[in-house]
């Protein structure tokens, strides 16, 4: 797993990046599904990686981006 922190000049620029990333993810998923349907053997594990809870550290969210404390929920 790779974690990347990106800083933007404005919220508009951030939203544009997020939108483009979401489009790219959706397009990639669609292509992988259509490729799998074209005759190759496929199972859900090839499309969606398994969640290895407890084996990989969670993605760090910068303090300025969080809305509440995860411990006390304030």
PLY file of the C-alpha trace (Angstrom):
ply
format ascii 1.0
element vertex 74
property float x
property float y
property float z
element edge 73
property int vertex1
property int vertex2
end_header
0.00 0.00 0.00
1.24 3.47 -0.85
0.26 6.66 0.95
0.77 10.02 -0.69
0.14 13.46 0.82
-0.61 16.16 -1.76
-0.99 19.87 -1.05
-3.11 22.12 -3.25
-3.22 25.86 -3.81
-6.99 25.99 -3.43
-10.05 23.87 -2.61
-11.09 24.10 -6.27
-7.80 22.55 -7.38
-8.22 19.82 -4.75
-11.77 19.06 -5.89
-10.60 18.84 -9.52
-7.90 16.34 -8.55
-10.32 14.26 -6.49
-12.84 14.26 -9.34
-10.23 13.16 -11.88
-8.90 10.45 -9.57
-12.41 9.11 -8.99
-13.03 9.05 -12.76
-9.77 7.18 -13.33
-10.60 4.63 -10.62
-14.08 4.06 -12.06
-12.70 3.71 -15.60
-10.06 1.23 -14.45
-12.64 -0.83 -12.57
-14.95 -0.86 -15.60
-12.12 -2.00 -17.87
-11.06 -4.74 -15.47
-14.61 -6.04 -15.17
-15.15 -6.02 -18.95
-11.80 -7.75 -19.44
-12.77 -10.40 -16.89
-16.10 -10.96 -18.67
-14.35 -11.52 -22.00
-13.63 -15.14 -21.20
-11.00 -15.26 -18.51
-11.78 -16.88 -15.20
-12.52 -14.21 -12.63
-13.40 -13.97 -9.00
-14.05 -10.95 -6.81
-10.61 -11.21 -5.23
-8.99 -10.18 -8.52
-11.14 -7.04 -8.72
-11.19 -5.93 -5.10
-8.18 -6.59 -2.87
-8.95 -8.33 0.40
-9.06 -6.19 3.50
-6.16 -7.22 5.67
-7.42 -5.62 8.86
-4.72 -5.34 11.48
-1.86 -6.05 9.09
-1.56 -2.65 7.41
-1.45 0.75 9.09
-4.44 3.00 8.32
-4.02 5.95 5.97
-2.91 9.02 7.92
-5.23 12.01 7.66
-3.59 15.37 8.43
-4.92 17.01 11.61
-6.22 20.00 9.66
-8.49 17.70 7.59
-10.25 15.81 10.38
-13.61 16.87 11.79
-13.43 15.14 15.17
-11.20 13.15 17.49
-11.35 9.40 16.84
-10.91 8.65 20.54
-13.33 11.03 22.26
-15.42 12.05 19.19
-15.17 15.75 20.09
0 1
1 2
2 3
3 4
4 5
5 6
6 7
7 8
8 9
9 10
10 11
11 12
12 13
13 14
14 15
15 16
16 17
17 18
18 19
19 20
20 21
21 22
22 23
23 24
24 25
25 26
26 27
27 28
28 29
29 30
30 31
31 32
32 33
33 34
34 35
35 36
36 37
37 38
38 39
39 40
40 41
41 42
42 43
43 44
44 45
45 46
46 47
47 48
48 49
49 50
50 51
51 52
52 53
53 54
54 55
55 56
56 57
57 58
58 59
59 60
60 61
61 62
62 63
63 64
64 65
65 66
66 67
67 68
68 69
69 70
70 71
71 72
72 73
